[in-house]
Amino acid sequence: MGKRVSTVFVPTRLPAAILDLHLPKLSGQHLCKEMKAAAPSIPIIILTASCDLNDKVILLEMGADDYVTKPLVRGNCWPG
């Protein structure tokens, strides 16, 4: 499935992670799951163009802390 998570993720160096679901050599879902297993306290935000409700539910159940869809809309991200 491409690169191993251990070769792209060093848990002690990240205050947070922003992931897309469509990565070139690794599934964003797989990466989220592996990152949460390795470092459960690191917040993971999914930032993706996928508006699929099933993707959102699955990622949040896997441990993602938030799921934001692109393009960003002012009312969804910033007050007023």
LINFENZI-V8881 format. One record per helix or strand of 3 or more residues. SS is the DSSP state (A for helix, B for strand). FROM is the first residue (numbers start at 1). LEN is the number of residues. Records with the same first field share a line. If there is no record, write none. Layout:
SS=FROM-LEN, FROM-LEN
//
This chain:
A=5-4, 11-3, 28-11, 53-10, 74-4
B=16-4, 43-6, 66-4
//
